[in-house]
Every structure is written in C-alpha cells, then in structure tokens.
Amino acid sequence: MGSLQLLPPTASSHAADMDWLFAALLGVSAFILLLVFGLMILFCVRYRKGSKVERGNRLGRTWRVEVAWTGLTFAAFLVLYFWGADLYVRIHSPPGEATDIYVVGKQWMWKIEHPGGQREIDTLHVPVGRPVRLVLTSQDVIHDFAIPAFRIRQDAVPGRYETLWFMPTEVGEYRLFCAEFCGTWHSRMGGTIVVMEPSDFQRWLDSQDPGPSLAQEGEALFRSYGCSGCHGGAGTVRAPRLEGLFGRPVPLEDGRTVIADDRYIRDSILMPKAEIAAGYPPVMPSFAGQIGEDDLLKLVAYIKSLADKTADSAERPAP
C-alpha cells in the first residue's frame, strides 16, 4: 500500500530550498493565525459581559504589546521576503556553463529544440548534475512551463523571451504541466522530463537525427532574409556587425545602455526602431509578422554563436 505523499519528489538543486521557504512561510502564517485567534478567544472569555476585570488605562497598558507584535511580525515577513527574493534571483541567474534549450509553447504542445538540432515534442531529455537554461516563448497565448518535482515554473509569453534554469539531481521521469489556462485542451498540455546519466544522455543525443544545428539553420535564415546584405562584411549599408555582440553592452541613441541578450536580439529583429544602436541610422525594416517563433530562435542561436568571434577574424558571410 503506497504512502500518502503531500509534496512531489525533490529532484533539482532548487527544490529543497523552495520547500524550506514554503515550510517557513506556512509556519509563520500558522503561528500568527493561531496567535490571533487564540488572543481573540482569550479576550472574549476574559472581557466577557459581567467580568470584573479592570478595563481602564487601555493605551498605557497595551502599547508595548502593540509595538512588539507589529515589530516581530514585520521582521518575520521581511526575512521571508529577502529569502524568497534571493531564491528568485538565483533561479533566474544561470551559471555560465548552462546548456541552452529552446522551448516554444503552442496550443496544445511543447516544442523543444536542443542546441545540436535535436527536437522533441512534450518530452525533454536532460543529463543529471548539469545545469540547463530554458529559453521560453509562446506561439499563440500565454502558457506556463511547470515541473513540480523541480519546483520551477515560468510563463511562456507571446512576443517575448523568458528564461530560467535548473540542475536535475535525481535520475528518473518527472511530469511536465502547463500551469496557465490556455484553451480547450489545456488539461492535456503536459509532458515528461527524462533525467538521464550523462553517458546515457550522450548516447540518446547521438541516436537522434539532429540535422543541422540551430545555429546552422539560423545562418541559412540570416542569408535568406537578406540580413547579411547589411550586417555582413560586404554590406553597402552601415549597420552594426554581429560578431562578438551577444552578451556585451550596447550603447543606444537615447543615451541608455542595454545588454545584447536573447530579448534584445529578438526585439531588434521585430522592432528595430525601439532601441537604436548609437551611431547607426534607423534604416532596418521590421520583420514582425514575417518570421515565426521557431525561425526567430534559430536566428538568435546563430547570432549567439558569433559571440566569441570578432569583426576582423570572422568569416564574412557572404558573411
């Protein structure tokens, strides 16, 4: 006979921390709830009608209790706030060696692409003990990528990229859910996370038919959409070179500076006049409505692959 399990298994590096935070929040809330109701019952009994308990000088007798009560509860919830904020920042600050995996939510499935070009639907294979960074977006409505055993969830929002990371700690299969109501078949939009030993994961990767990698497909799109005509070495239009761009600060025409991350590259393709690079004319056309989310991921992957190159040493694409 199986035992009653109140919580899912803990299978990621964040899971235990999340459980402790949840337990602390529940404990503090339960303590305050019991204290409030306990005092209510005590006062109802002690100061009931007909009781001869002295009721004078109320302000002089209770101000210390009021200050202590307010200060202690404020301090307790302040500790919980900073504890939760620290955990939130860590979940959204992946280590440098994390593997990027791209996820597109679509009614009603999860389309997943590995850097090597391997593709999955509603299943994600990952190695145990290695950090994985998810880059999430949606093709239609808001979805939510949730893995209860990892204690992570993140909205996949149309028109933008969201990221989070995890590191599996236990080999096994774990449930994947959409945790945001997204339409008629929302309840069927689930899947499986398969955590494997690194050697088994590598064999799984090798057994797939990857075809070209995301970056290679992105390079082909880069040329077919005419991007190399301006951003390549032979371009006649003065446009920013993309070699060495990803991850670096970009000065803007309005005086601000932004980091060239996934979001910046995506927005520069779809909304090029929103953040104009300093020193360059705003002549790039918008590709909104012309490029699907899958192709955008490939273009971003290609530009990211140029991060370690320089404009002088990179092969000029036709570029």
C-alpha positions in Angstrom: 0.0 0.0 0.0 1.5 3.3 -1.1 2.1 6.1 1.4 0.5 9.5 1.2 2.9 12.0 -0.4 2.0 15.6 0.3 4.7 17.0 -2.0 6.2 15.9 -5.3 9.7 14.4 -5.1 12.6 16.9 -4.9 14.7 16.4 -8.0 16.6 19.6 -8.6 19.1 21.8 -6.9 16.4 24.4 -6.2 13.8 22.0 -4.9 15.0 21.7 -1.2 15.4 25.5 -0.9 11.9 26.0 -2.2 10.5 23.5 0.2 12.2 25.1 3.2 10.9 28.6 2.1 7.4 27.2 1.7 7.6 25.5 5.1 8.8 28.7 6.8 6.0 30.8 5.2 3.5 28.2 6.2 4.9 28.0 9.7 5.0 31.8 10.3 1.5 32.2 8.8 0.1 29.3 11.0 1.8 30.8 14.1 0.2 34.2 13.5 -3.1 32.7 12.7 -3.2 30.7 15.9 -1.9 33.6 17.9 -4.6 36.0 16.6 -7.4 33.5 17.1 -6.0 32.5 20.5 -6.0 36.1 21.7 -9.5 36.6 20.3 -10.8 33.7 22.3 -8.8 34.8 25.4 -10.3 38.3 25.2 -13.8 37.0 24.6 -13.6 35.0 27.7 -11.6 37.4 29.9 -13.6 40.5 29.0 -17.0 38.9 28.6 -20.0 40.7 29.8 -20.2 40.7 33.6 -16.5 40.1 34.0 -15.0 42.2 36.8 -11.6 42.5 35.0 -10.2 46.1 35.2 -10.7 47.8 31.8 -9.1 51.2 32.4 -6.0 52.8 31.1 -6.1 50.7 27.9 -3.4 52.8 26.0 -1.0 52.8 28.9 -1.3 49.0 29.4 -1.1 47.8 25.8 1.3 50.0 23.8 4.3 47.7 24.5 2.4 44.7 23.3 1.3 46.5 20.2 4.8 47.7 19.3 6.3 44.2 20.0 3.5 42.5 18.0 3.9 44.8 15.0 7.7 44.7 15.0 8.1 41.0 15.3 5.6 40.2 12.5 7.2 42.8 10.3 10.6 41.3 10.9 9.4 37.8 10.3 7.8 38.6 6.9 10.8 40.8 6.0 13.1 37.8 6.5 10.7 35.7 4.3 10.8 38.4 1.6 14.6 38.6 1.3 14.8 34.8 1.5 12.3 34.5 -1.4 14.0 37.3 -3.4 17.4 35.7 -3.1 16.0 32.3 -4.3 14.2 34.1 -7.2 17.4 35.8 -8.3 19.3 32.5 -8.1 16.7 30.7 -10.2 16.9 33.4 -12.9 20.7 33.7 -12.9 22.1 30.6 -14.6 25.7 29.6 -14.4 27.9 30.3 -17.5 28.2 26.6 -18.3 24.4 26.0 -18.5 23.2 24.4 -21.7 20.6 26.5 -23.6 17.4 24.6 -24.6 14.7 26.4 -26.5 11.0 25.8 -25.7 8.0 27.1 -27.7 4.5 26.7 -26.2 1.8 26.1 -28.7 -1.9 25.1 -28.3 -1.5 22.4 -27.0 2.0 21.1 -27.0 5.6 22.0 -26.0 8.1 22.1 -28.9 11.6 21.7 -27.6 14.9 22.2 -29.5 18.4 21.3 -28.3 21.5 23.2 -29.4 22.6 20.4 -31.6 19.4 20.4 -33.6 17.6 17.5 -31.8 13.9 18.2 -31.5 11.3 16.9 -29.1 7.6 17.4 -28.5 6.2 17.2 -25.0 9.3 15.4 -23.8 12.6 16.9 -22.6 15.7 14.8 -22.1 18.4 16.3 -19.8 21.5 14.9 -18.0 21.7 14.7 -14.3 24.0 17.0 -12.4 24.4 19.5 -15.3 22.7 23.0 -15.4 20.1 23.6 -18.1 18.9 27.0 -19.1 15.4 27.2 -20.7 14.6 30.0 -23.2 10.8 30.1 -23.3 8.3 31.8 -25.6 4.8 31.2 -27.0 3.4 31.0 -30.5 -0.2 31.9 -29.5 -1.4 32.5 -26.0 0.2 32.6 -22.5 1.4 29.2 -21.3 3.3 28.2 -18.2 6.1 25.7 -18.2 5.9 23.9 -14.8 7.9 21.0 -13.4 6.6 20.3 -9.8 9.5 17.9 -8.9 12.0 20.7 -9.8 9.9 23.4 -8.0 10.1 25.6 -11.1 7.5 27.3 -13.3 7.7 30.1 -15.8 5.2 31.8 -18.1 5.8 31.4 -21.8 4.5 34.7 -23.2 3.9 35.6 -26.8 6.2 38.2 -28.2 9.0 37.9 -25.6 11.6 35.5 -24.2 11.6 34.3 -20.6 14.4 32.3 -19.0 15.0 30.1 -16.0 17.4 27.3 -15.2 17.6 24.1 -13.2 20.0 21.4 -12.4 18.5 17.9 -12.0 19.8 15.9 -9.1 17.9 12.6 -9.5 17.7 10.2 -12.4 14.1 9.4 -13.4 11.0 10.7 -15.2 9.0 13.7 -14.0 5.8 15.3 -15.0 5.6 18.5 -17.1 2.5 20.7 -17.0 1.1 23.8 -18.5 0.1 25.8 -15.3 -1.7 28.6 -17.1 -5.2 28.1 -18.6 -4.6 28.3 -22.3 -7.8 27.0 -24.0 -10.0 23.9 -24.6 -7.3 21.3 -24.3 -5.2 23.0 -21.5 -5.5 19.9 -19.3 -3.8 17.8 -22.0 -0.9 20.1 -22.5 1.6 18.2 -20.4 4.7 16.0 -21.0 7.6 14.3 -19.4 11.1 15.4 -18.2 13.5 12.5 -18.6 16.6 12.9 -16.4 19.5 10.6 -17.5 23.0 9.8 -16.6 25.4 11.9 -18.7 26.7 8.9 -20.6 23.1 7.7 -21.4 22.1 11.3 -22.3 25.0 11.5 -24.8 24.0 8.2 -26.3 20.5 9.5 -26.6 21.7 12.6 -28.4 23.8 10.6 -30.8 20.9 8.3 -31.6 18.7 11.2 -32.7 18.7 12.6 -36.2 19.7 16.1 -35.5 20.1 17.5 -38.9 21.7 21.0 -38.9 22.2 22.7 -35.5 20.0 25.6 -34.6 22.9 28.0 -35.3 23.5 26.5 -38.7 19.8 26.8 -39.6 19.9 30.4 -38.3 22.9 31.1 -40.5 20.9 30.0 -43.5 17.9 32.1 -42.5 20.3 35.0 -41.9 21.2 34.9 -45.6 17.8 34.1 -46.9 16.2 37.0 -45.2 18.9 39.3 -46.5 20.4 40.2 -43.1 24.0 39.5 -44.4 23.5 42.3 -47.0 23.7 44.9 -44.2 25.4 43.2 -41.3 27.9 41.2 -43.3 31.4 42.4 -44.4 30.3 43.1 -48.0 27.2 45.2 -46.9 26.7 48.6 -48.5 24.6 49.9 -45.7 26.3 50.9 -42.5 24.9 48.5 -39.8 26.3 47.0 -36.6 28.5 44.0 -37.0 27.2 41.0 -35.1 30.4 39.2 -34.3 31.2 39.4 -30.6 27.9 41.2 -29.9 26.0 38.7 -27.7 26.3 39.3 -24.0 28.0 42.7 -24.3 26.7 46.2 -23.6 25.2 48.2 -26.5 25.1 52.0 -26.2 21.8 53.3 -27.6 21.0 56.5 -29.4 18.9 57.8 -26.5 21.9 57.5 -24.1 20.9 54.3 -22.4 23.0 51.1 -22.5 21.5 47.6 -22.8 22.9 44.1 -22.8 22.7 42.2 -26.0 20.8 39.2 -24.7 18.2 37.0 -26.3 15.5 39.6 -25.7 17.5 42.4 -27.3 18.3 40.4 -30.4 14.7 39.3 -30.8 13.3 42.8 -30.4 15.9 44.2 -32.8 14.6 41.9 -35.4 10.9 42.6 -34.9 11.1 46.2 -33.5 14.4 47.6 -34.8 13.4 51.2 -34.1 12.6 50.6 -30.4 16.3 50.5 -29.3 18.5 52.1 -31.9 22.3 51.5 -31.6 24.2 54.7 -31.2 25.9 55.9 -34.3 23.8 53.9 -36.8 20.8 55.2 -38.8 17.4 53.6 -38.1 17.0 52.1 -41.5 16.4 48.4 -40.7 12.9 47.3 -41.6 10.7 45.4 -39.1 10.3 41.6 -39.7 7.3 41.4 -37.4 4.7 39.0 -38.9 7.3 37.7 -41.4 9.3 35.4 -39.1 7.8 32.7 -36.9 8.9 31.9 -33.4 10.8 28.8 -34.5 12.8 30.8 -37.0 13.5 33.6 -34.5 15.0 31.1 -32.1 17.3 29.9 -34.9 18.4 33.4 -35.8 19.1 34.2 -32.1 21.1 31.0 -31.8 23.2 31.9 -34.8 23.9 35.4 -33.5 24.8 33.9 -30.1 27.2 31.6 -31.9 29.1 34.6 -33.1 29.8 35.8 -29.5 33.4 34.6 -29.5 34.2 36.0 -32.9 35.4 39.5 -33.9 34.5 41.5 -36.9 38.1 41.3 -38.2 38.6 37.5 -37.7 35.1 36.2 -38.6 34.4 34.7 -41.9 32.4 37.3 -43.9 29.2 35.7 -44.7 28.5 36.3 -47.8 29.1 36.8 -44.4 
